[in-house]
């Protein structure tokens, strides 16, 4: 039974206890009609409670026959009062309380609480940062799980919302998706809520719907858990350079508001703690040490589990991955990041065109799989609109030429499993490819 339903059952039993006392008082002052009306309410309530328990636990639930005995007792007392038989308020009260005590004991011991875990991804391509945690909870019979993709918005330069995006139809078939507007958070009040977007209203480019800001979600759960949607190069937690460079990942609303934060490694945990203790005072270190857990990233789990033979490959990719004789080409995963485009601008566009020229000339032996960062469009279009137009021309030419693969799907892990090596900008894909045993080369925008 869900926690909220069991709480309702327990609250109703408490209400019946008070009603029994009123029945006793009514009998003692000879207000038989009042006592019978109260008994009728007890009968009706017990039936409703039984229907709820049967609906949640099945008709064989141990509490059902005990409720039936209670209803029979209430009926007999009602009939005795109706026929004006001599009645003793104290004895009736004691009998009702004994029967109710058996119900209360059965509800407490025979009905197990089924806990609820809610997962709130926003971009389907980032679902891998939550998936293995969801799988573990979903396989546990004591947990009910809900995957609820949430809407997000691109932002205008002035911070106002532009178009809304909802990617609930882009999740794998084995993941049951619940619509965000079909789940009542107040009624469910899940035991745990997992998020992977920590920014609330502090992201200049995109924003999840304000209802799903971490500062609001805290009021709907006993435990809000933040797991980053990215992985980073392993830091030295005592390095001043690393502390400064990674500070902006740690000092975000999701970290402050979450009850627990799960990061990719013990070194990353120590870095978070060192940064947060500096920001909020050294006396807060024990708090952060308890809150930040270095249990690993689900993204690593996903990469480790992915196998080439299990992949679903689009038909139009196969002509690019295999030679006419059926032999497989080497596959290079080419990744371009948001940061490189923003920092290098036109120079980065020239670098990309040069890369495509090199690989196009070697297409008989090498298949290039280009996977741009999923937030490039929203970021560049908002912050550098002129650059976006030139970038889009390159995308269109690449796709029209047809010699390479363009992958903007949510399935990051397919790209990693398919590739033989990584080339491109520094990003979390570097760590994931290294975890998968793929060689990595970072591109240098100054070398053509």
C-alpha positions in Angstrom: 0.0 0.0 0.0 1.2 3.5 -0.8 2.3 5.5 2.2 -0.4 8.1 1.8 -3.1 5.5 1.7 -1.8 3.8 4.8 -1.7 7.1 6.5 -5.3 7.7 5.6 -6.2 4.3 7.1 -4.4 5.2 10.3 -6.1 8.6 10.5 -9.5 7.0 10.0 -8.9 4.5 12.8 -8.0 7.5 15.1 -11.3 9.2 14.0 -13.2 6.0 14.9 -11.7 6.0 18.4 -13.1 9.5 19.0 -16.4 8.4 17.5 -16.6 5.5 19.9 -16.2 7.9 22.8 -19.1 10.0 21.5 -21.2 6.9 21.2 -20.5 6.0 24.8 -21.5 9.5 25.9 -24.7 9.5 23.9 -25.8 6.1 25.4 -25.1 7.3 28.9 -27.4 10.4 28.4 -30.0 8.1 26.7 -29.5 9.8 23.3 -30.1 6.5 21.4 -30.9 8.2 18.1 -27.6 10.1 18.2 -25.7 6.9 19.1 -27.3 4.9 16.3 -26.4 7.7 13.8 -22.8 7.6 15.0 -22.8 3.8 14.7 -24.1 4.1 11.1 -21.2 6.4 10.4 -18.8 3.9 11.8 -20.3 1.2 9.7 -20.1 3.3 6.5 -16.5 4.3 7.2 -15.4 0.7 8.0 -16.9 -0.4 4.6 -15.0 2.4 2.8 -11.8 1.5 4.6 -12.3 -2.1 3.6 -12.8 -1.2 0.0 -9.7 0.9 0.0 -7.6 -1.9 1.5 -9.1 -4.5 -0.9 -8.3 -2.2 -3.8 -4.7 -1.8 -2.7 -3.9 -5.2 -1.1 -6.4 -7.6 -2.8 -9.5 -9.4 -1.4 -7.3 -11.8 0.6 -5.8 -9.0 2.7 -5.6 -10.0 6.4 -7.4 -6.9 7.6 -10.6 -7.5 5.6 -12.2 -10.3 7.9 -11.3 -8.2 11.0 -13.1 -5.3 9.5 -16.1 -7.6 8.8 -16.2 -8.7 12.4 -16.1 -5.0 13.5 -19.0 -4.2 11.1 -21.0 -7.2 12.6 -20.4 -5.8 16.1 -21.5 -2.3 15.1 -24.6 -3.8 13.5 -25.5 -5.8 16.7 -25.1 -2.7 18.9 -27.2 -0.7 16.5 -30.0 -3.3 16.6 -29.9 -3.5 20.4 -30.3 0.2 20.6 -33.1 0.2 18.0 -35.1 -2.5 20.0 -34.5 -0.4 23.2 -32.8 -3.3 24.9 -30.9 -2.4 28.1 -27.4 -1.1 27.2 -24.3 -0.3 29.1 -22.3 2.6 27.4 -19.0 1.5 29.0 -19.3 -2.1 27.9 -20.2 -1.1 24.4 -17.3 1.4 24.3 -14.9 -1.3 25.5 -16.2 -3.8 22.9 -15.8 -1.3 20.1 -12.3 -0.3 21.2 -11.2 -4.0 21.4 -12.4 -4.7 17.9 -10.9 -1.5 16.6 -7.6 -2.3 18.3 -7.4 -5.5 16.3 -8.0 -3.5 13.1 -5.3 -1.1 14.0 -2.8 -3.9 14.8 -3.6 -5.6 11.5 -3.1 -2.3 9.5 0.2 -1.7 11.2 1.6 -5.2 10.9 -0.1 -6.9 7.9 -0.1 -4.0 5.5 3.4 -3.0 4.2 4.1 0.4 2.9 5.1 0.5 -0.8 7.5 3.5 -1.1 7.5 5.8 -4.0 10.4 7.1 -6.0 9.9 9.8 -8.7 12.5 10.5 -11.4 12.4 13.9 -13.1 14.6 14.0 -16.2 14.1 16.9 -18.5 16.2 16.0 -21.6 15.8 12.5 -22.9 19.5 12.4 -23.9 20.4 12.8 -20.2 18.2 10.0 -18.9 21.3 7.8 -18.6 22.3 9.9 -15.5 19.3 8.4 -13.7 18.5 5.1 -15.4 20.5 2.6 -13.4 19.1 4.0 -10.1 15.6 3.8 -11.5 16.2 0.2 -12.7 17.3 -0.8 -9.2 14.2 0.8 -7.5 11.9 -0.5 -10.2 13.0 -4.1 -9.6 12.4 -3.8 -5.8 8.9 -5.0 -4.9 8.7 -2.6 -2.0 9.0 0.5 -4.3 6.7 2.1 -6.8 8.6 4.1 -9.4 7.5 6.9 -11.7 9.5 8.4 -14.6 8.1 11.8 -15.2 9.9 13.8 -18.0 9.4 17.5 -17.2 9.0 20.4 -19.7 11.7 22.9 -20.2 12.0 26.2 -21.9 14.6 28.0 -24.0 15.3 31.5 -22.7 15.6 34.8 -24.5 18.6 37.0 -23.8 16.5 39.0 -21.2 15.8 35.8 -19.3 12.1 35.4 -20.4 10.9 32.0 -21.5 10.7 31.2 -25.2 9.3 27.9 -26.6 8.5 25.0 -24.4 10.0 21.5 -25.0 8.7 18.2 -23.8 10.6 15.0 -24.6 8.4 12.4 -23.0 8.0 10.5 -26.3 11.7 10.0 -26.7 12.4 7.5 -23.9 13.2 3.8 -24.5 10.3 1.5 -24.8 11.1 -0.3 -21.6 10.8 2.9 -19.6 7.1 3.6 -18.6 6.6 7.4 -18.8 4.1 9.3 -16.7 2.9 12.7 -17.9 4.0 15.6 -15.6 0.4 17.0 -15.6 -1.1 13.6 -14.6 0.7 13.2 -11.3 -0.5 14.9 -8.2 2.6 15.6 -6.1 0.6 16.7 -3.1 -1.5 13.5 -3.0 1.5 11.2 -3.6 4.2 13.0 -1.6 6.8 10.5 -2.8 9.5 9.3 -0.5 12.2 10.2 -2.9 12.5 12.6 -5.8 15.5 12.4 -8.1 16.6 15.3 -10.3 19.5 15.9 -12.6 19.0 19.6 -13.4 20.4 21.7 -10.5 20.0 25.2 -11.9 16.5 26.3 -11.0 16.2 29.9 -12.4 20.0 30.4 -12.6 20.6 29.0 -16.1 20.8 31.7 -18.7 19.9 29.5 -21.6 17.2 27.0 -20.5 14.9 26.5 -17.6 12.8 23.6 -16.4 9.2 24.6 -15.6 9.3 26.6 -12.3 7.2 24.0 -10.5 10.2 21.6 -10.8 12.8 23.9 -9.3 14.6 22.2 -6.5 13.5 24.8 -4.0 9.8 23.9 -4.7 10.2 20.1 -5.0 11.6 20.0 -1.4 8.1 20.6 -0.1 6.7 17.5 -1.8 9.1 14.8 -0.6 11.0 13.6 2.4 14.2 13.2 0.4 15.3 15.2 -2.7 18.3 13.7 -4.4 20.4 15.4 -7.0 22.6 13.4 -9.4 24.5 15.5 -12.0 23.6 14.9 -15.6 27.3 15.1 -16.5 30.6 13.5 -15.5 33.9 15.4 -15.3 37.6 14.7 -15.5 38.7 13.3 -12.1 39.8 16.2 -9.9 42.5 16.7 -7.3 40.3 17.8 -4.4 43.2 19.7 -2.9 44.2 21.6 -6.1 43.4 25.3 -6.0 43.1 25.2 -9.8 40.5 22.4 -9.7 38.7 24.0 -6.9 38.4 27.3 -8.8 37.6 25.6 -12.2 34.8 23.4 -10.8 33.3 25.8 -8.3 30.4 26.6 -10.6 29.3 23.0 -10.7 29.1 22.8 -6.9 27.4 26.1 -5.9 24.1 25.7 -7.7 20.6 25.6 -6.1 20.1 21.8 -6.6 23.2 21.1 -4.5 22.1 23.5 -1.7 18.4 22.3 -1.7 18.9 18.6 -2.1 18.9 16.3 0.9 21.5 14.2 -0.8 23.9 14.7 -3.7 25.4 11.7 -5.5 28.6 12.4 -7.4 30.9 10.3 -9.6 33.7 9.4 -7.3 35.2 9.9 -3.8 37.7 12.5 -5.2 34.8 14.4 -6.6 33.0 14.2 -3.3 35.9 15.6 -1.5 36.2 18.5 -4.0 32.5 19.3 -3.5 32.9 19.3 0.3 36.0 21.5 0.1 34.3 24.1 -2.2 31.0 24.1 -0.2 32.8 24.4 3.2 34.7 27.4 1.8 31.5 29.0 0.5 29.4 28.5 3.6 31.9 28.3 6.4 34.3 25.7 7.7 31.9 24.9 10.5 29.5 23.5 7.9 31.9 20.8 6.7 30.3 17.9 8.7 27.0 18.8 7.1 28.4 18.5 3.6 30.3 15.4 4.5 27.1 13.7 5.4 25.1 15.1 2.4 27.6 14.5 -0.5 28.0 10.9 -1.5 30.7 9.6 -3.9 28.7 6.5 -5.0 29.5 6.8 -8.8 27.6 8.1 -11.8 24.7 6.0 -13.4 26.2 7.2 -16.7 29.2 4.9 -16.1 26.8 2.0 -15.4 25.0 2.7 -18.7 28.3 2.8 -20.7 29.5 -0.4 -19.0 26.3 -2.3 -19.9 26.1 -1.2 -23.5 27.1 -3.8 -26.1 27.4 -3.5 -29.9 25.3 -6.6 -30.5 22.4 -5.2 -28.5 22.2 -1.9 -30.4 19.4 -0.8 -32.7 21.1 0.9 -35.6 19.1 3.0 -38.1 19.1 1.5 -41.6 20.6 4.6 -43.3 23.6 4.4 -40.9 24.5 0.9 -42.0 25.6 2.0 -45.5 28.0 4.4 -43.8 29.3 2.0 -41.2 30.0 -1.0 -43.6 31.9 -1.3 -46.9 30.3 -3.0 -49.9 32.0 -6.3 -49.0 30.3 -6.3 -45.6 33.4 -5.4 -43.5 33.1 -2.7 -40.9 34.8 0.6 -41.1 36.5 2.2 -38.1 34.0 4.6 -36.4 35.1 7.9 -35.0 32.8 9.7 -32.6 33.2 13.4 -33.2 31.8 15.6 -30.4 31.5 19.4 -30.5 30.7 21.3 -27.4 28.8 24.4 -26.4 31.8 25.9 -24.6 34.2 25.6 -27.6 31.7 27.4 -29.9 31.1 30.2 -27.5 34.8 30.7 -26.7 36.2 30.2 -30.2 33.4 31.5 -32.4 34.3 31.7 -36.1 37.6 29.9 -35.5 35.6 26.9 -34.2 33.4 26.9 -37.3 36.5 26.8 -39.6 38.0 24.0 -37.5 34.8 21.9 -37.9 34.8 22.4 -41.7 38.4 21.3 -41.8 37.6 18.2 -39.8 34.8 17.3 -42.2 37.1 17.7 -45.2 39.7 15.4 -43.7 37.2 12.7 -42.8 35.2 13.0 -46.1 38.5 12.2 -47.9 38.8 9.0 -45.8 35.2 7.9 -45.8 36.1 4.5 -47.5 37.9 3.4 -44.3 36.4 5.6 -41.6 32.8 6.4 -40.6 32.5 9.7 -38.8 29.7 9.9 -36.3 29.1 13.6 -35.4 27.3 14.1 -32.2 26.9 17.8 -31.2 26.1 18.7 -27.6 22.2 18.7 -27.2 22.2 22.3 -25.9 24.1 23.9 -28.7 21.0 25.1 -30.5 19.4 26.7 -27.4 22.7 28.2 -26.2 24.1 29.6 -29.4 20.7 30.8 -30.7 20.1 32.7 -27.5 23.6 34.1 -26.9 25.2 34.3 -30.3 22.4 34.4 -33.0 24.8 35.3 -35.9 27.1 32.4 -35.0 24.1 30.1 -34.9 23.1 30.9 -38.5 26.6 30.1 -39.7 26.7 26.9 -37.6 23.4 25.8 -39.0 24.7 26.1 -42.5 27.5 23.7 -41.7 25.0 21.3 -40.2 22.8 21.4 -43.3 25.8 20.9 -45.7 27.0 17.9 -43.6 23.7 16.3 -43.6 23.0 17.0 -47.3 26.4 15.5 -48.3 25.4 12.2 -46.8 28.9 10.7 -46.3 28.8 10.9 -42.5 26.4 10.2 -39.7 24.7 13.1 -37.9 23.4 11.9 -34.5 21.2 14.2 -32.5 19.2 11.4 -30.9 18.8 10.9 -27.1 20.8 7.7 -27.3 24.3 8.8 -26.3 25.3 5.3 -25.2 24.7 3.9 -28.7 27.2 6.3 -30.1 29.8 5.3 -27.5 29.2 1.6 -28.0 29.5 2.0 -31.8 32.7 4.0 -31.9 36.2 2.8 -32.0 37.7 6.1 -30.8 36.7 9.6 -29.7 37.8 12.9 -31.3 36.5 16.3 -30.4 36.1 18.8 -27.6 36.6 18.2 -23.9 33.3 17.1 -22.3 31.7 14.4 -20.2 31.9 12.1 -23.3 35.6 12.0 -22.8 35.2 10.3 -19.4 32.5 8.0 -20.7 34.6 6.9 -23.7 37.6 6.3 -21.4 35.4 4.3 -19.1 34.3 2.2 -22.2 38.0 1.7 -23.1 38.0 3.9 -26.2 41.1 6.0 -27.1 40.5 9.7 -26.9 42.0 12.6 -28.8 41.0 16.2 -28.1 40.8 18.6 -31.0 42.9 21.8 -31.1 41.1 24.6 -32.8 44.4 26.2 -33.8 45.5 23.3 -35.9 44.1 22.8 -39.4 
